[in-house]
Amino acid sequence: MNLSATPPAIEADGLVKLFGRQRAVDGVSLSVPTGSVYGVLGP
């Protein structure tokens, strides 16, 4: 299976997460290829 020939299952660009006025994440990009499993852990 050639994963690079298919578009990503999930793609996000420039994500920002604020907690009140505190910027916790700034400009995160993520691309998950089709057929892959990813996990994101956090507090």
PDB file of N, CA, C and O in Angstrom:
ATOM      1  N   MET A   1       0.843  -1.177   0.000  1.00  0.00           N
ATOM      2  CA  MET A   1       0.000   0.000   0.000  1.00  0.00           C
ATOM      3  C   MET A   1       0.888   1.241   0.000  1.00  0.00           C
ATOM      4  O   MET A   1       1.749   1.386   0.868  1.00  0.00           O
ATOM      5  N   ASN A   2       0.689   2.123  -0.952  1.00  0.00           N
ATOM      6  CA  ASN A   2       1.471   3.339  -1.065  1.00  0.00           C
ATOM      7  C   ASN A   2       0.716   4.486  -0.396  1.00  0.00           C
ATOM      8  O   ASN A   2      -0.205   5.051  -0.985  1.00  0.00           O
ATOM      9  N   LEU A   3       1.105   4.829   0.834  1.00  0.00           N
ATOM     10  CA  LEU A   3       0.392   5.855   1.595  1.00  0.00           C
ATOM     11  C   LEU A   3       0.622   7.262   1.051  1.00  0.00           C
ATOM     12  O   LEU A   3      -0.220   8.139   1.247  1.00  0.00           O
ATOM     13  N   SER A   4       1.750   7.495   0.370  1.00  0.00           N
ATOM     14  CA  SER A   4       2.039   8.843  -0.111  1.00  0.00           C
ATOM     15  C   SER A   4       1.162   9.236  -1.299  1.00  0.00           C
ATOM     16  O   SER A   4       1.043  10.424  -1.599  1.00  0.00           O
ATOM     17  N   ALA A   5       0.540   8.262  -1.989  1.00  0.00           N
ATOM     18  CA  ALA A   5      -0.299   8.561  -3.151  1.00  0.00           C
ATOM     19  C   ALA A   5      -1.715   8.973  -2.750  1.00  0.00           C
ATOM     20  O   ALA A   5      -2.457   9.496  -3.581  1.00  0.00           O
ATOM     21  N   THR A   6      -2.097   8.750  -1.510  1.00  0.00           N
ATOM     22  CA  THR A   6      -3.447   9.089  -1.064  1.00  0.00           C
ATOM     23  C   THR A   6      -3.405  10.356  -0.208  1.00  0.00           C
ATOM     24  O   THR A   6      -2.400  10.628   0.449  1.00  0.00           O
ATOM     25  N   PRO A   7      -4.485  11.123  -0.215  1.00  0.00           N
ATOM     26  CA  PRO A   7      -4.502  12.323   0.631  1.00  0.00           C
ATOM     27  C   PRO A   7      -4.539  11.928   2.108  1.00  0.00           C
ATOM     28  O   PRO A   7      -4.977  10.827   2.440  1.00  0.00           O
ATOM     29  N   PRO A   8      -4.085  12.810   2.993  1.00  0.00           N
ATOM     30  CA  PRO A   8      -4.112  12.489   4.418  1.00  0.00           C
ATOM     31  C   PRO A   8      -5.539  12.318   4.923  1.00  0.00           C
ATOM     32  O   PRO A   8      -6.469  12.957   4.429  1.00  0.00           O
ATOM     33  N   ALA A   9      -5.696  11.441   5.917  1.00  0.00           N
ATOM     34  CA  ALA A   9      -7.008  11.238   6.532  1.00  0.00           C
ATOM     35  C   ALA A   9      -7.393  12.459   7.358  1.00  0.00           C
ATOM     36  O   ALA A   9      -8.559  12.850   7.404  1.00  0.00           O
ATOM     37  N   ILE A  10      -6.393  13.056   8.012  1.00  0.00           N
ATOM     38  CA  ILE A  10      -6.604  14.259   8.831  1.00  0.00           C
ATOM     39  C   ILE A  10      -5.465  15.226   8.530  1.00  0.00           C
ATOM     40  O   ILE A  10      -4.297  14.840   8.504  1.00  0.00           O
ATOM     41  N   GLU A  11      -5.820  16.475   8.304  1.00  0.00           N
ATOM     42  CA  GLU A  11      -4.794  17.494   8.092  1.00  0.00           C
ATOM     43  C   GLU A  11      -5.247  18.798   8.751  1.00  0.00           C
ATOM     44  O   GLU A  11      -6.367  19.260   8.532  1.00  0.00           O
ATOM     45  N   ALA A  12      -4.373  19.375   9.549  1.00  0.00           N
ATOM     46  CA  ALA A  12      -4.667  20.645  10.222  1.00  0.00           C
ATOM     47  C   ALA A  12      -3.420  21.512  10.138  1.00  0.00           C
ATOM     48  O   ALA A  12      -2.299  21.008  10.206  1.00  0.00           O
ATOM     49  N   ASP A  13      -3.618  22.812   9.990  1.00  0.00           N
ATOM     50  CA  ASP A  13      -2.487  23.722   9.829  1.00  0.00           C
ATOM     51  C   ASP A  13      -2.726  24.996  10.641  1.00  0.00           C
ATOM     52  O   ASP A  13      -3.789  25.611  10.554  1.00  0.00           O
ATOM     53  N   GLY A  14      -1.735  25.377  11.422  1.00  0.00           N
ATOM     54  CA  GLY A  14      -1.798  26.633  12.161  1.00  0.00           C
ATOM     55  C   GLY A  14      -2.727  26.625  13.365  1.00  0.00           C
ATOM     56  O   GLY A  14      -3.345  27.643  13.675  1.00  0.00           O
ATOM     57  N   LEU A  15      -2.834  25.485  14.049  1.00  0.00           N
ATOM     58  CA  LEU A  15      -3.727  25.400  15.209  1.00  0.00           C
ATOM     59  C   LEU A  15      -3.216  26.240  16.376  1.00  0.00           C
ATOM     60  O   LEU A  15      -2.013  26.321  16.624  1.00  0.00           O
ATOM     61  N   VAL A  16      -4.149  26.858  17.080  1.00  0.00           N
ATOM     62  CA  VAL A  16      -3.844  27.668  18.265  1.00  0.00           C
ATOM     63  C   VAL A  16      -4.804  27.248  19.371  1.00  0.00           C
ATOM     64  O   VAL A  16      -5.997  27.073  19.123  1.00  0.00           O
ATOM     65  N   LYS A  17      -4.292  27.083  20.596  1.00  0.00           N
ATOM     66  CA  LYS A  17      -5.127  26.759  21.750  1.00  0.00           C
ATOM     67  C   LYS A  17      -4.794  27.725  22.875  1.00  0.00           C
ATOM     68  O   LYS A  17      -3.641  27.862  23.282  1.00  0.00           O
ATOM     69  N   LEU A  18      -5.834  28.392  23.370  1.00  0.00           N
ATOM     70  CA  LEU A  18      -5.681  29.333  24.474  1.00  0.00           C
ATOM     71  C   LEU A  18      -6.387  28.805  25.712  1.00  0.00           C
ATOM     72  O   LEU A  18      -7.451  28.194  25.615  1.00  0.00           O
ATOM     73  N   PHE A  19      -5.792  29.041  26.876  1.00  0.00           N
ATOM     74  CA  PHE A  19      -6.425  28.795  28.163  1.00  0.00           C
ATOM     75  C   PHE A  19      -6.534  30.158  28.829  1.00  0.00           C
ATOM     76  O   PHE A  19      -5.573  30.654  29.418  1.00  0.00           O
ATOM     77  N   GLY A  20      -7.715  30.756  28.728  1.00  0.00           N
ATOM     78  CA  GLY A  20      -7.851  32.143  29.160  1.00  0.00           C
ATOM     79  C   GLY A  20      -7.047  33.021  28.212  1.00  0.00           C
ATOM     80  O   GLY A  20      -7.285  33.022  27.004  1.00  0.00           O
ATOM     81  N   ARG A  21      -6.094  33.766  28.763  1.00  0.00           N
ATOM     82  CA  ARG A  21      -5.219  34.599  27.933  1.00  0.00           C
ATOM     83  C   ARG A  21      -3.876  33.933  27.682  1.00  0.00           C
ATOM     84  O   ARG A  21      -3.023  34.503  27.001  1.00  0.00           O
ATOM     85  N   GLN A  22      -3.670  32.719  28.226  1.00  0.00           N
ATOM     86  CA  GLN A  22      -2.408  31.992  28.068  1.00  0.00           C
ATOM     87  C   GLN A  22      -2.436  31.162  26.793  1.00  0.00           C
ATOM     88  O   GLN A  22      -3.289  30.289  26.631  1.00  0.00           O
ATOM     89  N   ARG A  23      -1.503  31.437  25.889  1.00  0.00           N
ATOM     90  CA  ARG A  23      -1.408  30.683  24.640  1.00  0.00           C
ATOM     91  C   ARG A  23      -0.588  29.422  24.911  1.00  0.00           C
ATOM     92  O   ARG A  23       0.614  29.507  25.166  1.00  0.00           O
ATOM     93  N   ALA A  24      -1.229  28.254  24.857  1.00  0.00           N
ATOM     94  CA  ALA A  24      -0.567  26.988  25.146  1.00  0.00           C
ATOM     95  C   ALA A  24       0.022  26.359  23.888  1.00  0.00           C
ATOM     96  O   ALA A  24       1.069  25.714  23.948  1.00  0.00           O
ATOM     97  N   VAL A  25      -0.634  26.540  22.765  1.00  0.00           N
ATOM     98  CA  VAL A  25      -0.197  25.984  21.482  1.00  0.00           C
ATOM     99  C   VAL A  25      -0.327  27.095  20.453  1.00  0.00           C
ATOM    100  O   VAL A  25      -1.324  27.815  20.424  1.00  0.00           O
ATOM    101  N   ASP A  26       0.688  27.228  19.611  1.00  0.00           N
ATOM    102  CA  ASP A  26       0.668  28.311  18.621  1.00  0.00           C
ATOM    103  C   ASP A  26       1.252  27.830  17.301  1.00  0.00           C
ATOM    104  O   ASP A  26       2.455  27.584  17.206  1.00  0.00           O
ATOM    105  N   GLY A  27       0.420  27.697  16.296  1.00  0.00           N
ATOM    106  CA  GLY A  27       0.888  27.372  14.954  1.00  0.00           C
ATOM    107  C   GLY A  27       1.251  25.917  14.730  1.00  0.00           C
ATOM    108  O   GLY A  27       2.140  25.631  13.928  1.00  0.00           O
ATOM    109  N   VAL A  28       0.604  24.996  15.401  1.00  0.00           N
ATOM    110  CA  VAL A  28       0.891  23.571  15.239  1.00  0.00           C
ATOM    111  C   VAL A  28       0.231  23.053  13.967  1.00  0.00           C
ATOM    112  O   VAL A  28      -0.922  23.371  13.676  1.00  0.00           O
ATOM    113  N   SER A  29       0.976  22.255  13.219  1.00  0.00           N
ATOM    114  CA  SER A  29       0.445  21.611  12.023  1.00  0.00           C
ATOM    115  C   SER A  29       0.538  20.101  12.195  1.00  0.00           C
ATOM    116  O   SER A  29       1.470  19.595  12.819  1.00  0.00           O
ATOM    117  N   LEU A  30      -0.436  19.386  11.639  1.00  0.00           N
ATOM    118  CA  LEU A  30      -0.511  17.937  11.788  1.00  0.00           C
ATOM    119  C   LEU A  30      -1.073  17.335  10.519  1.00  0.00           C
ATOM    120  O   LEU A  30      -2.054  17.833   9.967  1.00  0.00           O
ATOM    121  N   SER A  31      -0.451  16.261  10.057  1.00  0.00           N
ATOM    122  CA  SER A  31      -0.951  15.522   8.907  1.00  0.00           C
ATOM    123  C   SER A  31      -0.855  14.036   9.232  1.00  0.00           C
ATOM    124  O   SER A  31       0.235  13.522   9.480  1.00  0.00           O
ATOM    125  N   VAL A  32      -1.989  13.348   9.232  1.00  0.00           N
ATOM    126  CA  VAL A  32      -2.047  11.922   9.545  1.00  0.00           C
ATOM    127  C   VAL A  32      -2.371  11.174   8.256  1.00  0.00           C
ATOM    128  O   VAL A  32      -3.459  11.337   7.703  1.00  0.00           O
ATOM    129  N   PRO A  33      -1.437  10.356   7.775  1.00  0.00           N
ATOM    130  CA  PRO A  33      -1.682   9.612   6.547  1.00  0.00           C
ATOM    131  C   PRO A  33      -2.820   8.608   6.707  1.00  0.00           C
ATOM    132  O   PRO A  33      -3.053   8.089   7.799  1.00  0.00           O
ATOM    133  N   THR A  34      -3.519   8.343   5.619  1.00  0.00           N
ATOM    134  CA  THR A  34      -4.570   7.333   5.615  1.00  0.00           C
ATOM    135  C   THR A  34      -3.967   5.990   6.006  1.00  0.00           C
ATOM    136  O   THR A  34      -2.917   5.608   5.491  1.00  0.00           O
ATOM    137  N   GLY A  35      -4.616   5.280   6.904  1.00  0.00           N
ATOM    138  CA  GLY A  35      -4.144   3.978   7.352  1.00  0.00           C
ATOM    139  C   GLY A  35      -3.237   4.039   8.565  1.00  0.00           C
ATOM    140  O   GLY A  35      -2.803   2.996   9.056  1.00  0.00           O
ATOM    141  N   SER A  36      -2.939   5.230   9.062  1.00  0.00           N
ATOM    142  CA  SER A  36      -2.088   5.394  10.240  1.00  0.00           C
ATOM    143  C   SER A  36      -2.941   5.695  11.462  1.00  0.00           C
ATOM    144  O   SER A  36      -4.075   6.164  11.356  1.00  0.00           O
ATOM    145  N   VAL A  37      -2.365   5.413  12.625  1.00  0.00           N
ATOM    146  CA  VAL A  37      -3.028   5.717  13.886  1.00  0.00           C
ATOM    147  C   VAL A  37      -2.091   6.607  14.692  1.00  0.00           C
ATOM    148  O   VAL A  37      -0.930   6.256  14.904  1.00  0.00           O
ATOM    149  N   TYR A  38      -2.587   7.752  15.142  1.00  0.00           N
ATOM    150  CA  TYR A  38      -1.809   8.700  15.933  1.00  0.00           C
ATOM    151  C   TYR A  38      -2.546   8.958  17.234  1.00  0.00           C
ATOM    152  O   TYR A  38      -3.769   8.840  17.303  1.00  0.00           O
ATOM    153  N   GLY A  39      -1.798   9.309  18.257  1.00  0.00           N
ATOM    154  CA  GLY A  39      -2.390   9.706  19.524  1.00  0.00           C
ATOM    155  C   GLY A  39      -1.771  11.012  19.979  1.00  0.00           C
ATOM    156  O   GLY A  39      -0.576  11.242  19.796  1.00  0.00           O
ATOM    157  N   VAL A  40      -2.584  11.857  20.569  1.00  0.00           N
ATOM    158  CA  VAL A  40      -2.101  13.119  21.119  1.00  0.00           C
ATOM    159  C   VAL A  40      -2.450  13.123  22.601  1.00  0.00           C
ATOM    160  O   VAL A  40      -3.616  12.998  22.973  1.00  0.00           O
ATOM    161  N   LEU A  41      -1.436  13.266  23.438  1.00  0.00           N
ATOM    162  CA  LEU A  41      -1.634  13.257  24.885  1.00  0.00           C
ATOM    163  C   LEU A  41      -1.380  14.640  25.443  1.00  0.00           C
ATOM    164  O   LEU A  41      -0.551  15.390  24.926  1.00  0.00           O
ATOM    165  N   GLY A  42      -2.075  14.962  26.468  1.00  0.00           N
ATOM    166  CA  GLY A  42      -1.864  16.254  27.106  1.00  0.00           C
ATOM    167  C   GLY A  42      -2.530  16.290  28.461  1.00  0.00           C
ATOM    168  O   GLY A  42      -3.206  15.343  28.865  1.00  0.00           O
ATOM    169  N   PRO A  43      -2.334  17.392  29.159  1.00  0.00           N
ATOM    170  CA  PRO A  43      -2.922  17.490  30.491  1.00  0.00           C
ATOM    171  C   PRO A  43      -4.437  17.558  30.462  1.00  0.00           C
ATOM    172  O   PRO A  43      -5.072  17.642  31.514  1.00  0.00           O
TER     173      PRO A  43
END
